[in-house]
Amino acid sequence: MEKIKPEKALEMLRKKGVDISLEQAAQVLELLRKFANIMVSQYLERQRRG
């Protein structure tokens, strides 16, 4: 799966009225990726435990 680039995130956020810098958009994406990894890890761990 292709990762969303900060430029695309910035465009998407601006369309929703969120005015942030490119650097901030990159930080938001990094945080969201970390959250996603945690959630997937937790899900897989629950599945493994049955």
CHARMM-style PDB file with segment names, atoms N, HN, CA, C and O in Angstrom:
ATOM      1  N   MET     1       0.839  -1.180   0.000  1.00  0.00      PROA
ATOM      2  CA  MET     1       0.000   0.000   0.000  1.00  0.00      PROA
ATOM      3  C   MET     1       0.885   1.244   0.000  1.00  0.00      PROA
ATOM      4  O   MET     1       1.871   1.314   0.734  1.00  0.00      PROA
ATOM      5  N   GLU     2       0.537   2.191  -0.800  1.00  0.00      PROA
ATOM      6  HN  GLU     2      -0.264   2.134  -1.397  1.00  0.00      PROA
ATOM      7  CA  GLU     2       1.317   3.421  -0.934  1.00  0.00      PROA
ATOM      8  C   GLU     2       1.022   4.365   0.233  1.00  0.00      PROA
ATOM      9  O   GLU     2      -0.134   4.557   0.610  1.00  0.00      PROA
ATOM     10  N   LYS     3       2.074   4.947   0.797  1.00  0.00      PROA
ATOM     11  HN  LYS     3       3.013   4.791   0.490  1.00  0.00      PROA
ATOM     12  CA  LYS     3       1.916   5.894   1.901  1.00  0.00      PROA
ATOM     13  C   LYS     3       1.463   7.251   1.375  1.00  0.00      PROA
ATOM     14  O   LYS     3       1.858   7.682   0.292  1.00  0.00      PROA
ATOM     15  N   ILE     4       0.629   7.907   2.165  1.00  0.00      PROA
ATOM     16  HN  ILE     4       0.308   7.557   3.045  1.00  0.00      PROA
ATOM     17  CA  ILE     4       0.224   9.266   1.838  1.00  0.00      PROA
ATOM     18  C   ILE     4       1.405  10.188   2.115  1.00  0.00      PROA
ATOM     19  O   ILE     4       2.022  10.109   3.177  1.00  0.00      PROA
ATOM     20  N   LYS     5       1.712  11.035   1.193  1.00  0.00      PROA
ATOM     21  HN  LYS     5       1.211  11.099   0.330  1.00  0.00      PROA
ATOM     22  CA  LYS     5       2.813  11.974   1.342  1.00  0.00      PROA
ATOM     23  C   LYS     5       2.320  13.228   2.078  1.00  0.00      PROA
ATOM     24  O   LYS     5       1.140  13.570   2.006  1.00  0.00      PROA
ATOM     25  N   PRO     6       3.227  13.907   2.784  1.00  0.00      PROA
ATOM     26  CA  PRO     6       2.819  15.105   3.520  1.00  0.00      PROA
ATOM     27  C   PRO     6       2.109  16.144   2.650  1.00  0.00      PROA
ATOM     28  O   PRO     6       1.191  16.821   3.113  1.00  0.00      PROA
ATOM     29  N   GLU     7       2.529  16.267   1.402  1.00  0.00      PROA
ATOM     30  HN  GLU     7       3.274  15.716   1.025  1.00  0.00      PROA
ATOM     31  CA  GLU     7       1.879  17.236   0.499  1.00  0.00      PROA
ATOM     32  C   GLU     7       0.407  16.889   0.282  1.00  0.00      PROA
ATOM     33  O   GLU     7      -0.446  17.775   0.251  1.00  0.00      PROA
ATOM     34  N   LYS     8       0.117  15.607   0.133  1.00  0.00      PROA
ATOM     35  HN  LYS     8       0.811  14.887   0.158  1.00  0.00      PROA
ATOM     36  CA  LYS     8      -1.269  15.166  -0.064  1.00  0.00      PROA
ATOM     37  C   LYS     8      -2.076  15.371   1.212  1.00  0.00      PROA
ATOM     38  O   LYS     8      -3.227  15.804   1.159  1.00  0.00      PROA
ATOM     39  N   ALA     9      -1.474  15.061   2.359  1.00  0.00      PROA
ATOM     40  HN  ALA     9      -0.539  14.710   2.402  1.00  0.00      PROA
ATOM     41  CA  ALA     9      -2.154  15.272   3.634  1.00  0.00      PROA
ATOM     42  C   ALA     9      -2.465  16.754   3.833  1.00  0.00      PROA
ATOM     43  O   ALA     9      -3.546  17.118   4.294  1.00  0.00      PROA
ATOM     44  N   LEU    10      -1.506  17.593   3.482  1.00  0.00      PROA
ATOM     45  HN  LEU    10      -0.627  17.297   3.107  1.00  0.00      PROA
ATOM     46  CA  LEU    10      -1.698  19.038   3.598  1.00  0.00      PROA
ATOM     47  C   LEU    10      -2.873  19.484   2.733  1.00  0.00      PROA
ATOM     48  O   LEU    10      -3.717  20.261   3.180  1.00  0.00      PROA
ATOM     49  N   GLU    11      -2.926  19.000   1.515  1.00  0.00      PROA
ATOM     50  HN  GLU    11      -2.241  18.369   1.152  1.00  0.00      PROA
ATOM     51  CA  GLU    11      -4.023  19.333   0.602  1.00  0.00      PROA
ATOM     52  C   GLU    11      -5.367  18.877   1.174  1.00  0.00      PROA
ATOM     53  O   GLU    11      -6.348  19.621   1.147  1.00  0.00      PROA
ATOM     54  N   MET    12      -5.399  17.655   1.688  1.00  0.00      PROA
ATOM     55  HN  MET    12      -4.602  17.051   1.709  1.00  0.00      PROA
ATOM     56  CA  MET    12      -6.641  17.110   2.246  1.00  0.00      PROA
ATOM     57  C   MET    12      -7.099  17.908   3.467  1.00  0.00      PROA
ATOM     58  O   MET    12      -8.286  18.200   3.614  1.00  0.00      PROA
ATOM     59  N   LEU    13      -6.162  18.255   4.332  1.00  0.00      PROA
ATOM     60  HN  LEU    13      -5.198  18.017   4.212  1.00  0.00      PROA
ATOM     61  CA  LEU    13      -6.510  19.013   5.531  1.00  0.00      PROA
ATOM     62  C   LEU    13      -6.968  20.426   5.187  1.00  0.00      PROA
ATOM     63  O   LEU    13      -7.912  20.939   5.787  1.00  0.00      PROA
ATOM     64  N   ARG    14      -6.315  21.040   4.242  1.00  0.00      PROA
ATOM     65  HN  ARG    14      -5.548  20.623   3.754  1.00  0.00      PROA
ATOM     66  CA  ARG    14      -6.713  22.403   3.844  1.00  0.00      PROA
ATOM     67  C   ARG    14      -8.114  22.420   3.251  1.00  0.00      PROA
ATOM     68  O   ARG    14      -8.858  23.382   3.446  1.00  0.00      PROA
ATOM     69  N   LYS    15      -8.481  21.363   2.527  1.00  0.00      PROA
ATOM     70  HN  LYS    15      -7.876  20.583   2.368  1.00  0.00      PROA
ATOM     71  CA  LYS    15      -9.848  21.272   1.987  1.00  0.00      PROA
ATOM     72  C   LYS    15     -10.884  21.214   3.102  1.00  0.00      PROA
ATOM     73  O   LYS    15     -12.038  21.601   2.913  1.00  0.00      PROA
ATOM     74  N   LYS    16     -10.461  20.728   4.264  1.00  0.00      PROA
ATOM     75  HN  LYS    16      -9.524  20.413   4.417  1.00  0.00      PROA
ATOM     76  CA  LYS    16     -11.361  20.637   5.422  1.00  0.00      PROA
ATOM     77  C   LYS    16     -11.242  21.851   6.339  1.00  0.00      PROA
ATOM     78  O   LYS    16     -11.831  21.887   7.419  1.00  0.00      PROA
ATOM     79  N   GLY    17     -10.467  22.849   5.892  1.00  0.00      PROA
ATOM     80  HN  GLY    17      -9.989  22.820   5.014  1.00  0.00      PROA
ATOM     81  CA  GLY    17     -10.355  24.077   6.653  1.00  0.00      PROA
ATOM     82  C   GLY    17      -9.274  24.073   7.721  1.00  0.00      PROA
ATOM     83  O   GLY    17      -9.246  24.959   8.574  1.00  0.00      PROA
ATOM     84  N   VAL    18      -8.380  23.085   7.686  1.00  0.00      PROA
ATOM     85  HN  VAL    18      -8.403  22.365   6.993  1.00  0.00      PROA
ATOM     86  CA  VAL    18      -7.286  23.006   8.653  1.00  0.00      PROA
ATOM     87  C   VAL    18      -6.046  23.616   8.013  1.00  0.00      PROA
ATOM     88  O   VAL    18      -5.552  23.123   6.999  1.00  0.00      PROA
ATOM     89  N   ASP    19      -5.553  24.687   8.610  1.00  0.00      PROA
ATOM     90  HN  ASP    19      -5.954  25.088   9.433  1.00  0.00      PROA
ATOM     91  CA  ASP    19      -4.406  25.400   8.057  1.00  0.00      PROA
ATOM     92  C   ASP    19      -3.160  25.066   8.868  1.00  0.00      PROA
ATOM     93  O   ASP    19      -2.954  25.606   9.955  1.00  0.00      PROA
ATOM     94  N   ILE    20      -2.333  24.176   8.336  1.00  0.00      PROA
ATOM     95  HN  ILE    20      -2.500  23.738   7.453  1.00  0.00      PROA
ATOM     96  CA  ILE    20      -1.088  23.791   8.996  1.00  0.00      PROA
ATOM     97  C   ILE    20       0.049  23.847   7.981  1.00  0.00      PROA
ATOM     98  O   ILE    20      -0.180  23.963   6.777  1.00  0.00      PROA
ATOM     99  N   SER    21       1.269  23.764   8.483  1.00  0.00      PROA
ATOM    100  HN  SER    21       1.456  23.670   9.461  1.00  0.00      PROA
ATOM    101  CA  SER    21       2.433  23.792   7.594  1.00  0.00      PROA
ATOM    102  C   SER    21       2.707  22.386   7.049  1.00  0.00      PROA
ATOM    103  O   SER    21       2.143  21.401   7.526  1.00  0.00      PROA
ATOM    104  N   LEU    22       3.562  22.315   6.065  1.00  0.00      PROA
ATOM    105  HN  LEU    22       4.020  23.116   5.678  1.00  0.00      PROA
ATOM    106  CA  LEU    22       3.959  21.032   5.496  1.00  0.00      PROA
ATOM    107  C   LEU    22       4.654  20.177   6.556  1.00  0.00      PROA
ATOM    108  O   LEU    22       4.433  18.967   6.626  1.00  0.00      PROA
ATOM    109  N   GLU    23       5.485  20.803   7.373  1.00  0.00      PROA
ATOM    110  HN  GLU    23       5.664  21.785   7.316  1.00  0.00      PROA
ATOM    111  CA  GLU    23       6.170  20.081   8.452  1.00  0.00      PROA
ATOM    112  C   GLU    23       5.165  19.515   9.449  1.00  0.00      PROA
ATOM    113  O   GLU    23       5.315  18.382   9.906  1.00  0.00      PROA
ATOM    114  N   GLN    24       4.146  20.293   9.786  1.00  0.00      PROA
ATOM    115  HN  GLN    24       4.024  21.213   9.415  1.00  0.00      PROA
ATOM    116  CA  GLN    24       3.126  19.811  10.705  1.00  0.00      PROA
ATOM    117  C   GLN    24       2.332  18.657  10.086  1.00  0.00      PROA
ATOM    118  O   GLN    24       1.978  17.706  10.783  1.00  0.00      PROA
ATOM    119  N   ALA    25       2.056  18.735   8.803  1.00  0.00      PROA
ATOM    120  HN  ALA    25       2.343  19.508   8.237  1.00  0.00      PROA
ATOM    121  CA  ALA    25       1.345  17.651   8.120  1.00  0.00      PROA
ATOM    122  C   ALA    25       2.171  16.367   8.173  1.00  0.00      PROA
ATOM    123  O   ALA    25       1.623  15.281   8.365  1.00  0.00      PROA
ATOM    124  N   ALA    26       3.468  16.490   8.007  1.00  0.00      PROA
ATOM    125  HN  ALA    26       3.913  17.372   7.851  1.00  0.00      PROA
ATOM    126  CA  ALA    26       4.347  15.323   8.099  1.00  0.00      PROA
ATOM    127  C   ALA    26       4.321  14.736   9.502  1.00  0.00      PROA
ATOM    128  O   ALA    26       4.331  13.516   9.668  1.00  0.00      PROA
ATOM    129  N   GLN    27       4.288  15.595  10.507  1.00  0.00      PROA
ATOM    130  HN  GLN    27       4.280  16.586  10.372  1.00  0.00      PROA
ATOM    131  CA  GLN    27       4.229  15.128  11.890  1.00  0.00      PROA
ATOM    132  C   GLN    27       2.901  14.439  12.185  1.00  0.00      PROA
ATOM    133  O   GLN    27       2.868  13.432  12.892  1.00  0.00      PROA
ATOM    134  N   VAL    28       1.817  14.970  11.652  1.00  0.00      PROA
ATOM    135  HN  VAL    28       1.844  15.788  11.078  1.00  0.00      PROA
ATOM    136  CA  VAL    28       0.501  14.350  11.822  1.00  0.00      PROA
ATOM    137  C   VAL    28       0.509  12.951  11.209  1.00  0.00      PROA
ATOM    138  O   VAL    28       0.030  11.997  11.821  1.00  0.00      PROA
ATOM    139  N   LEU    29       1.052  12.834  10.006  1.00  0.00      PROA
ATOM    140  HN  LEU    29       1.442  13.609   9.508  1.00  0.00      PROA
ATOM    141  CA  LEU    29       1.118  11.527   9.358  1.00  0.00      PROA
ATOM    142  C   LEU    29       1.953  10.541  10.160  1.00  0.00      PROA
ATOM    143  O   LEU    29       1.582   9.374  10.286  1.00  0.00      PROA
ATOM    144  N   GLU    30       3.073  10.994  10.700  1.00  0.00      PROA
ATOM    145  HN  GLU    30       3.375  11.941  10.598  1.00  0.00      PROA
ATOM    146  CA  GLU    30       3.926  10.128  11.507  1.00  0.00      PROA
ATOM    147  C   GLU    30       3.166   9.624  12.738  1.00  0.00      PROA
ATOM    148  O   GLU    30       3.239   8.444  13.081  1.00  0.00      PROA
ATOM    149  N   LEU    31       2.446  10.517  13.389  1.00  0.00      PROA
ATOM    150  HN  LEU    31       2.387  11.476  13.110  1.00  0.00      PROA
ATOM    151  CA  LEU    31       1.667  10.138  14.562  1.00  0.00      PROA
ATOM    152  C   LEU    31       0.563   9.140  14.195  1.00  0.00      PROA
ATOM    153  O   LEU    31       0.351   8.155  14.903  1.00  0.00      PROA
ATOM    154  N   LEU    32      -0.129   9.397  13.101  1.00  0.00      PROA
ATOM    155  HN  LEU    32       0.043  10.197  12.526  1.00  0.00      PROA
ATOM    156  CA  LEU    32      -1.194   8.492  12.666  1.00  0.00      PROA
ATOM    157  C   LEU    32      -0.648   7.111  12.316  1.00  0.00      PROA
ATOM    158  O   LEU    32      -1.289   6.099  12.599  1.00  0.00      PROA
ATOM    159  N   ARG    33       0.529   7.066  11.705  1.00  0.00      PROA
ATOM    160  HN  ARG    33       1.051   7.888  11.476  1.00  0.00      PROA
ATOM    161  CA  ARG    33       1.144   5.774  11.385  1.00  0.00      PROA
ATOM    162  C   ARG    33       1.504   5.011  12.649  1.00  0.00      PROA
ATOM    163  O   ARG    33       1.337   3.793  12.714  1.00  0.00      PROA
ATOM    164  N   LYS    34       1.999   5.730  13.659  1.00  0.00      PROA
ATOM    165  HN  LYS    34       2.134   6.719  13.606  1.00  0.00      PROA
ATOM    166  CA  LYS    34       2.325   5.086  14.932  1.00  0.00      PROA
ATOM    167  C   LYS    34       1.061   4.528  15.582  1.00  0.00      PROA
ATOM    168  O   LYS    34       1.058   3.395  16.064  1.00  0.00      PROA
ATOM    169  N   PHE    35      -0.013   5.320  15.597  1.00  0.00      PROA
ATOM    170  HN  PHE    35      -0.011   6.240  15.206  1.00  0.00      PROA
ATOM    171  CA  PHE    35      -1.284   4.848  16.141  1.00  0.00      PROA
ATOM    172  C   PHE    35      -1.766   3.608  15.394  1.00  0.00      PROA
ATOM    173  O   PHE    35      -2.201   2.635  16.011  1.00  0.00      PROA
ATOM    174  N   ALA    36      -1.688   3.644  14.078  1.00  0.00      PROA
ATOM    175  HN  ALA    36      -1.335   4.434  13.577  1.00  0.00      PROA
ATOM    176  CA  ALA    36      -2.138   2.511  13.273  1.00  0.00      PROA
ATOM    177  C   ALA    36      -1.324   1.264  13.591  1.00  0.00      PROA
ATOM    178  O   ALA    36      -1.888   0.177  13.722  1.00  0.00      PROA
ATOM    179  N   ASN    37      -0.016   1.402  13.715  1.00  0.00      PROA
ATOM    180  HN  ASN    37       0.442   2.285  13.608  1.00  0.00      PROA
ATOM    181  CA  ASN    37       0.826   0.257  14.044  1.00  0.00      PROA
ATOM    182  C   ASN    37       0.481  -0.319  15.411  1.00  0.00      PROA
ATOM    183  O   ASN    37       0.450  -1.537  15.583  1.00  0.00      PROA
ATOM    184  N   ILE    38       0.222   0.548  16.379  1.00  0.00      PROA
ATOM    185  HN  ILE    38       0.247   1.538  16.240  1.00  0.00      PROA
ATOM    186  CA  ILE    38      -0.165   0.093  17.716  1.00  0.00      PROA
ATOM    187  C   ILE    38      -1.482  -0.669  17.644  1.00  0.00      PROA
ATOM    188  O   ILE    38      -1.617  -1.742  18.232  1.00  0.00      PROA
ATOM    189  N   MET    39      -2.445  -0.118  16.929  1.00  0.00      PROA
ATOM    190  HN  MET    39      -2.336   0.754  16.451  1.00  0.00      PROA
ATOM    191  CA  MET    39      -3.761  -0.761  16.835  1.00  0.00      PROA
ATOM    192  C   MET    39      -3.676  -2.126  16.157  1.00  0.00      PROA
ATOM    193  O   MET    39      -4.315  -3.078  16.606  1.00  0.00      PROA
ATOM    194  N   VAL    40      -2.905  -2.229  15.096  1.00  0.00      PROA
ATOM    195  HN  VAL    40      -2.387  -1.456  14.731  1.00  0.00      PROA
ATOM    196  CA  VAL    40      -2.751  -3.508  14.399  1.00  0.00      PROA
ATOM    197  C   VAL    40      -2.048  -4.508  15.307  1.00  0.00      PROA
ATOM    198  O   VAL    40      -2.439  -5.674  15.365  1.00  0.00      PROA
ATOM    199  N   SER    41      -1.025  -4.066  16.009  1.00  0.00      PROA
ATOM    200  HN  SER    41      -0.708  -3.119  15.962  1.00  0.00      PROA
ATOM    201  CA  SER    41      -0.311  -4.959  16.926  1.00  0.00      PROA
ATOM    202  C   SER    41      -1.231  -5.471  18.026  1.00  0.00      PROA
ATOM    203  O   SER    41      -1.208  -6.655  18.361  1.00  0.00      PROA
ATOM    204  N   GLN    42      -2.039  -4.581  18.585  1.00  0.00      PROA
ATOM    205  HN  GLN    42      -2.058  -3.619  18.313  1.00  0.00      PROA
ATOM    206  CA  GLN    42      -2.975  -4.985  19.632  1.00  0.00      PROA
ATOM    207  C   GLN    42      -4.014  -5.968  19.090  1.00  0.00      PROA
ATOM    208  O   GLN    42      -4.339  -6.955  19.751  1.00  0.00      PROA
ATOM    209  N   TYR    43      -4.524  -5.706  17.915  1.00  0.00      PROA
ATOM    210  HN  TYR    43      -4.260  -4.904  17.379  1.00  0.00      PROA
ATOM    211  CA  TYR    43      -5.504  -6.596  17.295  1.00  0.00      PROA
ATOM    212  C   TYR    43      -4.910  -7.985  17.068  1.00  0.00      PROA
ATOM    213  O   TYR    43      -5.522  -8.998  17.405  1.00  0.00      PROA
ATOM    214  N   LEU    44      -3.712  -8.013  16.495  1.00  0.00      PROA
ATOM    215  HN  LEU    44      -3.215  -7.190  16.222  1.00  0.00      PROA
ATOM    216  CA  LEU    44      -3.082  -9.306  16.222  1.00  0.00      PROA
ATOM    217  C   LEU    44      -2.772 -10.064  17.509  1.00  0.00      PROA
ATOM    218  O   LEU    44      -2.888 -11.289  17.555  1.00  0.00      PROA
ATOM    219  N   GLU    45      -2.382  -9.348  18.540  1.00  0.00      PROA
ATOM    220  HN  GLU    45      -2.287  -8.353  18.503  1.00  0.00      PROA
ATOM    221  CA  GLU    45      -2.123  -9.983  19.826  1.00  0.00      PROA
ATOM    222  C   GLU    45      -3.399 -10.589  20.410  1.00  0.00      PROA
ATOM    223  O   GLU    45      -3.368 -11.699  20.942  1.00  0.00      PROA
ATOM    224  N   ARG    46      -4.514  -9.874  20.315  1.00  0.00      PROA
ATOM    225  HN  ARG    46      -4.539  -8.973  19.883  1.00  0.00      PROA
ATOM    226  CA  ARG    46      -5.797 -10.421  20.782  1.00  0.00      PROA
ATOM    227  C   ARG    46      -6.200 -11.649  19.981  1.00  0.00      PROA
ATOM    228  O   ARG    46      -6.714 -12.620  20.537  1.00  0.00      PROA
ATOM    229  N   GLN    47      -5.968 -11.605  18.680  1.00  0.00      PROA
ATOM    230  HN  GLN    47      -5.551 -10.817  18.228  1.00  0.00      PROA
ATOM    231  CA  GLN    47      -6.304 -12.752  17.835  1.00  0.00      PROA
ATOM    232  C   GLN    47      -5.446 -13.954  18.178  1.00  0.00      PROA
ATOM    233  O   GLN    47      -5.927 -15.087  18.170  1.00  0.00      PROA
ATOM    234  N   ARG    48      -4.192 -13.716  18.477  1.00  0.00      PROA
ATOM    235  HN  ARG    48      -3.802 -12.796  18.484  1.00  0.00      PROA
ATOM    236  CA  ARG    48      -3.270 -14.791  18.826  1.00  0.00      PROA
ATOM    237  C   ARG    48      -3.681 -15.455  20.137  1.00  0.00      PROA
ATOM    238  O   ARG    48      -3.568 -16.671  20.285  1.00  0.00      PROA
ATOM    239  N   ARG    49      -4.161 -14.648  21.091  1.00  0.00      PROA
ATOM    240  HN  ARG    49      -4.253 -13.660  20.971  1.00  0.00      PROA
ATOM    241  CA  ARG    49      -4.582 -15.182  22.393  1.00  0.00      PROA
ATOM    242  C   ARG    49      -5.898 -15.950  22.314  1.00  0.00      PROA
ATOM    243  O   ARG    49      -6.203 -16.788  23.162  1.00  0.00      PROA
ATOM    244  N   GLY    50      -6.665 -15.639  21.271  1.00  0.00      PROA
ATOM    245  HN  GLY    50      -6.417 -14.958  20.582  1.00  0.00      PROA
ATOM    246  CA  GLY    50      -7.915 -16.350  21.008  1.00  0.00      PROA
ATOM    247  C   GLY    50      -9.000 -15.940  21.878  1.00  0.00      PROA
ATOM    248  OT1 GLY    50     -10.111 -16.458  21.766  1.00  0.00      PROA
TER     249      GLY     50
END
